[in-house]
Amino acid sequence: MSIHVREISKSFGAFRALDRVSLEVPEGTLLALLGPSGSGKTTLLRIIAGLEFADEGTIEEDGADITARHARDREVGFVFQHYALFRHMSVFENIAFGLRVRKAPNAEVVAKVEELLRLVRLEGLGGRKPAQLSGGQRQRVALARALAIRPKILLLDEPFGALDAKVRVELRQWLRRLHDEIGMTSVFVTHDQEEAFELADTVVVMNHGKIEQQGSPDDVFDHPATPFVMDFLGNVNVYHGRVENGRAFWHGIPIDYPDYPHAQAREARVYLRPHELELSAPAAVANRLGTSLAASILRVVRSGPITRVTCRPHGSEQELQVDVPTEVAHRLQIILEPGTHVAITPRKARVFVPDPEYVI
Amino acid sequence: MPLPKPTMIALADSTAFATTRAQPAVARGPRRRHAAVLPGFGTSAAITSLVVLSLIVFPLAVLVLRAASLGPAGFLAAAWTPRARAAYSVSLTASLLAAAASSLLGLLVAWVLARVPFPGRRILDALVDVPLALPTAVAGLVYSALYVKKGWLGQWLVPLGIQGAYSYLGIVLVLVFVSLPFAIRVVQPVIESLDRDAEEAARMLGASRAQTFLRVVLPAILPAVATGFALALARALGEYGSVVFISGNMPFKSEIAPVLIVARLEEFAYAEATTVAVLLLAMSITLLVVVNTLQQRLARNAQ
């Protein structure tokens, strides 16, 4: 079932949680609402679920207006961040709950619950109480419980937020496979960009109650539409420079920016991701003057497969983060330690002009 | 009087217990559990034993010893008179009724105080504790003044056949008054700490409000309601001050066991007073044990 959110606004007192948000979720999509806390992503999810009602705007399921419809009648499965399992009920009864309140015959309930226990790989644990399960198992029970009522849409609020790192990765790979199997339209909320990018077909980045950007993970990562998206998608080096004649300047190194062909210089911000900077020995780039930057190493931190190098360009007070794959770092002809002189070459940079439309 | 002796023995016993047990418990490897939050198991155990023994067990032991000195036949003759049997019956049934009413009303009030925001809620919340602080005799006097034929409420209720004052109903009314705070205060924090997500989850799964309450909320708060019932019951069983003013204390009709005890004391019938007290105590303990067992079973179930 497809979802169509049109011009939804929602305020809590003076706080505007959602500001005329529109969103389309095509049938069968796995969509991630990504954003910092307070960005409105959970509110949007709860409004789609019917747990919260919008002040303005409408929601459609397959073209039918469901804005005023009660959560009970929306055929939506909802998975809560902290599982929200019924503690006094066994795993079996938790999953059966939606069928029991619909007065389904017992034989049907048993068959359906057994099927779901197999699906979430918890066979034989039906008799346990939620307190006797691990976090990952509880979340799978919550998922099975939501699926028991055969929803048309599955909504998940930070589904892996309360789990430890290893379980989180396993569970999201499993959820992706599950989605590919059952193909249900699903929306999940997360503040973890890695989770959004690994799991979703479509990533929607939200901030301050608005959608900043929407697109495929590759699209959003490679072509961030706004400085916020660029910033939010991980560590980034920001340089406040200027742009003129179709070129921006980063520490004096020109970067093409054809969107601004005007001669009059304007302020611009240049964003470079740490892994998009290349480190080399100064001698190796001596003949490529104007494309690389002389700097000295301040700190080196090895973090697993990545070595994070903090440099300071000569003649500048700014610090630059450069991520070098540790494997590559071993092959480099330079000694990675504080004080070493290096050359930094940007392989990719993004330029944002505060308001490109506005030209003096 | 050999009174101080048992306490001394109790004290010596508990400290000896402390010194012999405390050290190995810490030193032994595999049987060691958690580091104690309160320092010194020995000290804590000694204080606990001293408090329980000197404040609760010792006075009750004196009471039982006094009654036991009558011998079985004498005990029964004094404690099982028709008037005493009627008093036990009034005490137990009125207390059970009052505890049940308090639990039900307490659940409602606790729910409203915990969940429904309205102006003046803080004031209402503070008023809940008033029955604990007010001399219960005052409550008894005010209730009887309200429910007599010419009282504010009695002028309407008495013509309808509802006798609030000097009746069995009056006893239940004041017992509800004195026991209600316990029923509210035990349930209220549990409602406040309920997982609201679970209620939303039930809604998302298609449960109606009634289904959500009966299947999700009630099982979670039932252990607390049972604890509240036990406390309310205990409070009602021991109540004297308010009942003596409202019940009229008619033997065989509206006389409760504590009032009978005082009546016997005033007649210098110490033996009967003591035996009635012991029997009332035994019944109360039995009742409380039953309720507590039930409560524990509910709590285990809700885990």
HADDOCK unambig.tbl for C-alpha pairs under 7 A between the chains (distance, minus, plus):
assign (segid A and resid 71 and name CA) (segid B and resid 203 and name CA) 6.87 0.50 0.50
assign (segid A and resid 71 and name CA) (segid B and resid 204 and name CA) 5.75 0.50 0.50
assign (segid A and resid 72 and name CA) (segid B and resid 203 and name CA) 6.13 0.50 0.50
assign (segid A and resid 72 and name CA) (segid B and resid 204 and name CA) 5.54 0.50 0.50
assign (segid A and resid 72 and name CA) (segid B and resid 205 and name CA) 6.63 0.50 0.50
assign (segid A and resid 72 and name CA) (segid B and resid 206 and name CA) 4.45 0.50 0.50
assign (segid A and resid 77 and name CA) (segid B and resid 204 and name CA) 6.83 0.50 0.50
assign (segid A and resid 78 and name CA) (segid B and resid 204 and name CA) 6.67 0.50 0.50
assign (segid A and resid 84 and name CA) (segid B and resid 197 and name CA) 5.31 0.50 0.50
assign (segid A and resid 84 and name CA) (segid B and resid 198 and name CA) 4.68 0.50 0.50
assign (segid A and resid 84 and name CA) (segid B and resid 201 and name CA) 6.63 0.50 0.50
assign (segid A and resid 85 and name CA) (segid B and resid 198 and name CA) 6.23 0.50 0.50
assign (segid A and resid 86 and name CA) (segid B and resid 198 and name CA) 6.31 0.50 0.50
assign (segid A and resid 86 and name CA) (segid B and resid 216 and name CA) 6.68 0.50 0.50
assign (segid A and resid 87 and name CA) (segid B and resid 302 and name CA) 6.56 0.50 0.50
assign (segid A and resid 87 and name CA) (segid B and resid 303 and name CA) 6.10 0.50 0.50
assign (segid A and resid 88 and name CA) (segid B and resid 219 and name CA) 6.94 0.50 0.50
assign (segid A and resid 88 and name CA) (segid B and resid 301 and name CA) 6.03 0.50 0.50
assign (segid A and resid 88 and name CA) (segid B and resid 302 and name CA) 4.19 0.50 0.50
assign (segid A and resid 88 and name CA) (segid B and resid 303 and name CA) 5.54 0.50 0.50
assign (segid A and resid 98 and name CA) (segid B and resid 205 and name CA) 4.73 0.50 0.50
assign (segid A and resid 98 and name CA) (segid B and resid 206 and name CA) 6.15 0.50 0.50
assign (segid A and resid 101 and name CA) (segid B and resid 206 and name CA) 6.83 0.50 0.50
assign (segid A and resid 101 and name CA) (segid B and resid 207 and name CA) 5.68 0.50 0.50
assign (segid A and resid 149 and name CA) (segid B and resid 205 and name CA) 6.92 0.50 0.50
